[in-house]
Amino acid sequence: MGDTRKPRKQFQQPRKRWDKSRLEKEKKIIETFGLKNKRELRRIETTLRKKKNSAKGILALPVEDRAKRENELIESLKRIGVLSGSSTSDDVLTLSVEELLERRLQTVVYRKNLAKTVTQARQFITHGHIAVNERKVTAPSYIVLKSETDKVNYYGKPLQLEPPKAERKEELKKAFEEVAVKAARTKTAKPELEETALPEIKEEV
């Protein structure tokens, strides 16, 4: 079992850590899916690697022993929505990291327009504003099952999303101009009010 105080790593490092093409690809993936660091990417890669190794092991089995294990593997991937229809072990070997990343709660929240950006989606989840099947989930890496996709929503009161920065700047500029015009009108109208008020004050005296 090992020492519980020193849990095993949940991911594996690549053999070539400084491969330029791989580093550029990983950077693009992290930006696209709003990952916090490469550790999150490594976990997904390790999960996918295990699934592919299972598929390779199934293909090496005799035909009579292959059907049950192949069905279990494919059904597990169908539940999370990365496979559909009459898939086989060969389809498992063609899966990509991006397909698994699409099933993360952070990505699903963004795809359902519950957040303006993937970064905002992560913030909503960690702050406890997102629920899956009416149950609050605070882990952006939570893998959403296919049956849970339609049950991803806000936890409690729906949030009011702010418009993008460009639209926000236009709104602030328009509001500033309206305030400036109103202030100018008030300034020009003030002396006239004083002149009309003076005779009334004199008559009362």
N, C-alpha and C positions, 0 to 999 in steps of 0.2 A: 504493500500500500504506500509506503513512503511516509515521510514526516509531513503531517498536516500543516505545519507552520511554513513549509516550503513547497507550495503547490507547483505542479509541473506547468511549463509554458503551454499556452493554448494555441501557439502558432509556431511556424518554422521559418527561419531566415533563408533567403535564396542563396544559392551557392556562389554566384557572382554578385557581390553587393554593389559594385561600382560600374555596372554595365550601363552605358550612357542611354541607349535606346530604351532599356527597361525603366530607368529612372525618369525619363521624360514621359513615358506612358503612365507610370504611377502618379506623377505630378498632375497630369491631366485628369486621371480618375479621381484623385482626392479633391480637386477643385470642382469637378462635375457633380460628385455625390456629397460634397460637404463633409468629408471625413475629418476627424480631429487630428489624427496622426496616422503613420503607416502601420501601427500596431493593429488598427481596425481592419486595414486592408489585408494584413497578413492572416488574420483570423478567418476571413472569408476565403482567402486562397487555400488555407489549410483544410477548411471544410470541403471545398471543391475537390482538392487533391484526394481526400479520403473517399469521396463518392466515386471518383474516377478509378481509384485503385480497387474499390469494391467491384466496379463494373468489369475491370480487367480480370479480376479473380473469378468472376462469374463466367466470363467467356472461356476460361480455361477448364471449367468443370465439365463432366460428362453431360450429355443432353438430358438424361433422365433426372439429374440433380439440379439442373440449371433453372428450370421454370419457376420454382417456388422462390428462390432467392432473388431472381431477376424481377419478379413481380413485387416483392417487398421493397426493393430499391427504387423502382419506378414509382410505386405508389407514394413513397415518402417524398419524392420530388414533385409529384403531382399535387400533393397537399399544400405545398408552398407556392405552387403556380409557375414553376419553371419548365415543367413538361406537361403535355396535354395529348389527348388522343391515344392512338396505339403506338406508343413509344417503345423503344428497345434499348438494350445496353449500349448500342452504338450511338444513340442520341445522347446518352449521358456523357460519353467521351467528347462530344462536341460542345458541351456547355462552356460558357465563359464566365469570368468573374463579374462582368457587368450585369449579367442576367440574375445572379444572386444578389448583387447590390440593389437591384430594382425592387427586391422584396423586403428591404430594410424599412422599418417604420418611418425613418426620416425621409426616405425617398417617396414612400406612399403618401405621406402627409403633403409633400410638395406637389406630387402628381395630381392629387385631388383638390388642389387650389385652396388648401386650408392655411397656406402660408405663401408669402410672396417670393421667398427664396429658400434654397435648401438650408442656408445658415439660420434663417428665421424659423424654419421647421424644427431644426435641432434645438433652438432656444425654447420654443413652445413645449417640446417634449420634456426637456430637462426641468422646466419650471412647473410641470404637472398640469398642462393645459390640454393634453391629448389623451383620449380614451380609446380602447379597443374593446368592443362589445360592452360598453358602459363601464369598463374597468380602467382606472388610470394606469398608464404605462409611462415610466420616466426613462426608459432605455432607448436611445436612438437606434441601437443595433438590433432591436427586437425584430425577429423574422415574422412577417405577417403571413398567416396562412391564406390560402385562396378564399376560403369560406369567411374570413374575417375582413376582407378588403372593403366591403360595403359597410362594415360596422366601425370603421375608423372615423372618429369625429372629435369635436371639442368636448372636453370634460367640464360639465357645468354650463355656464353662460358662454355663448359664442363670442369670439374675439372680434374686435373691429380692426381690420387690417388697414394700415396706413398706405397711401398711394406710393408709387416709386418716387425716388428722389427728384427726378425731373418735374413730375407733376406737382410734387410738394413745393418745389421752388416757385413754380408758376402761381400756385395758390397763395403763398406768402407774399409774393410780389404784388399780386392783385389786391390782397388785403391791405398791404402797406399803402398802395396808391389810394384806395378808398378812404383810409384813415387820414392821409395827407389832404385829400380834397375836402373832406368833412371839416378838418381843422381850419383850412383856408376860408371856407364859408362862414364858420363861426367867428373867425377873426374879423372879417369884413362886416358882418352883421352886428357886432358888438357896439361900435360907435353910434349906429342908428338907434339902437335900443336905449343908449344913454341919453341921446338928445330928446327922444320922446318921453323919457322918464323925468327929465328935469323940470319942465313946465308943471307937471302934476305935483311934484314935490313943492314947488314955489306956491302954487295955489293953496295947498293945504296949510302952509305956514302962514 
